[in-house]
């Protein structure tokens, strides 16, 4: 069961990233809108699937597995959202930004196992519903924060004197290849 989301991501991760790049290359939407749209779809749909899983009985393993795979597929939309946004806002510092963000993600991910253990001492469905609702609330809060704070253009603080204005936004680099 725990590997089901990874199976969904294996299937969808490359496709979602290419889809985001396609939308950007055709200039259907701005970089910021694509990032916000993909991240919001990822987090909101995943939250809904988590809530639905919480209401299923333990003997409904096939349906739970399908919903977990779908959750992995929707999480793949982050490849057009937050996973590449650091390159949009600071190409020269993208690795550092990713490392800092990933450190916080892993740190809080470690706490999730401990909190799940504390919230499910008896393993009842009601206890698991609380865990899934809490996860869904974190997803929705993350989506709201991302919508408010996300940017799609190089930030002033990311332009160094050495690189000056020679660093081009991602959209420009993509269009040069096409």
C-alpha positions in Angstrom: 0.0 0.0 0.0 2.8 2.4 0.9 4.3 2.1 -2.5 1.1 2.7 -4.4 1.7 6.5 -4.7 5.2 5.9 -6.0 3.7 3.7 -8.8 1.4 6.6 -9.8 4.4 9.0 -9.8 6.5 6.6 -12.0 3.7 6.7 -14.5 2.8 10.4 -14.4 5.8 12.4 -13.3 7.5 12.6 -16.7 4.2 13.4 -18.4 3.2 16.2 -16.1 6.5 18.0 -16.5 6.3 17.7 -20.2 2.7 19.0 -20.1 3.8 22.1 -18.1 6.7 22.7 -20.5 4.3 22.4 -23.5 1.9 25.0 -22.0 4.8 27.3 -21.4 6.3 26.9 -24.8 3.0 27.7 -26.5 2.6 30.7 -24.1 -0.9 29.6 -23.2 -0.3 30.7 -19.6 2.4 32.7 -17.8 5.0 30.8 -15.8 3.5 31.8 -12.5 0.0 30.7 -13.5 1.3 27.3 -14.7 3.3 26.8 -11.5 0.3 27.8 -9.3 -2.2 25.7 -11.4 -0.1 22.5 -11.3 0.8 22.9 -7.6 -2.8 23.6 -6.7 -4.1 20.6 -8.6 -1.5 18.4 -7.0 -2.3 19.4 -3.4 -6.1 19.9 -3.6 -6.8 16.7 -5.4 -4.5 14.8 -3.2 -6.2 16.2 -0.1 -9.6 15.1 -1.5 -8.3 11.6 -2.2 -6.9 11.4 1.4 -10.2 12.3 2.9 -11.9 9.7 0.7 -9.5 7.0 1.8 -10.2 7.8 5.4 -13.8 6.7 4.9 -13.1 3.4 3.3 -13.1 0.1 5.2 -9.9 -1.8 5.7 -11.2 -4.7 3.6 -11.5 -2.4 0.5 -7.9 -2.8 -0.4 -8.3 -2.6 -4.2 -10.2 0.7 -4.0 -7.7 2.1 -1.5 -4.8 1.0 -3.7 -6.4 2.7 -6.7 -7.0 5.9 -4.8 -3.4 5.8 -3.5 -2.1 5.4 -7.1 -4.3 8.3 -8.2 -2.8 10.3 -5.3 0.7 9.6 -6.7 -0.5 10.7 -10.1 -1.8 14.0 -8.8 1.3 14.5 -6.7 3.2 14.3 -10.0 1.8 17.7 -11.0 4.4 19.1 -8.6 6.9 18.6 -11.5 5.2 21.5 -13.2 4.9 23.4 -9.9 7.1 23.8 -6.9 9.8 21.3 -8.1 10.9 23.6 -10.9 9.9 27.0 -9.6 13.3 27.5 -7.9 14.8 27.6 -11.4 12.3 30.3 -12.5 13.0 32.6 -9.6 16.7 32.1 -9.1 18.5 30.1 -11.8 22.0 30.7 -10.3 20.8 29.5 -6.9 18.3 26.8 -7.9 20.3 24.0 -6.3 20.7 25.8 -3.0 17.0 26.8 -2.8 16.0 23.2 -3.6 18.3 21.9 -1.0 17.0 24.2 1.7 13.3 23.5 0.8 14.0 19.7 0.6 15.6 19.8 4.0 12.5 21.3 5.5 10.3 18.8 3.7 12.2 15.8 4.9 12.4 17.2 8.4 8.6 17.7 8.7 8.1 14.3 6.9 10.0 12.7 9.7 7.6 14.2 12.2 4.6 12.8 10.3 5.5 9.2 11.2 5.8 10.1 14.9 2.5 12.1 14.8 0.7 9.3 13.0 1.9 6.8 15.6 0.7 9.2 18.4 -2.7 9.8 16.7 -3.4 6.1 16.0 -2.7 4.2 19.3 -5.6 1.8 18.6 -5.6 1.8 14.8 -9.3 2.6 14.6 -10.9 4.1 11.5 -11.8 7.2 13.4 -8.1 7.7 14.4 -7.0 7.2 10.8 -9.6 9.7 9.6 -8.0 12.3 11.9 -4.6 11.5 10.4 -5.9 11.7 6.8 -7.8 14.9 7.6 -4.6 16.4 9.1 -2.6 15.5 6.0 -5.4 17.0 3.8 -5.4 20.2 5.9 -1.6 20.5 5.4 -2.1 20.0 1.6 -4.8 22.7 1.4 -2.7 25.1 3.6 0.3 24.5 1.3 -1.8 25.2 -1.8 -3.1 28.4 -0.3 0.4 29.6 0.7 1.8 28.7 -2.7 -0.9 30.6 -4.5 -0.2 33.7 -2.4 3.6 33.5 -2.4 4.6 31.8 -5.7 6.5 33.9 -8.3 7.4 33.0 -11.9 10.1 35.5 -12.7 13.7 35.9 -11.6 13.8 37.8 -8.3 15.9 40.9 -7.8 17.9 39.2 -5.0 18.8 36.4 -7.4 20.5 38.6 -10.0 24.2 38.8 -9.1 26.6 41.5 -10.4 28.6 38.8 -12.3 25.6 37.5 -14.2 23.7 40.9 -14.5 20.9 40.7 -16.9 22.5 37.9 -18.9 20.3 35.4 -17.0 17.2 34.9 -19.0 13.9 33.6 -17.7 13.1 30.0 -18.3 10.4 30.8 -20.9 13.0 32.7 -23.1 15.5 29.8 -22.9 12.8 27.3 -24.0 11.8 29.5 -26.9 15.3 29.7 -28.1 15.5 25.9 -28.4 12.3 25.7 -30.3 
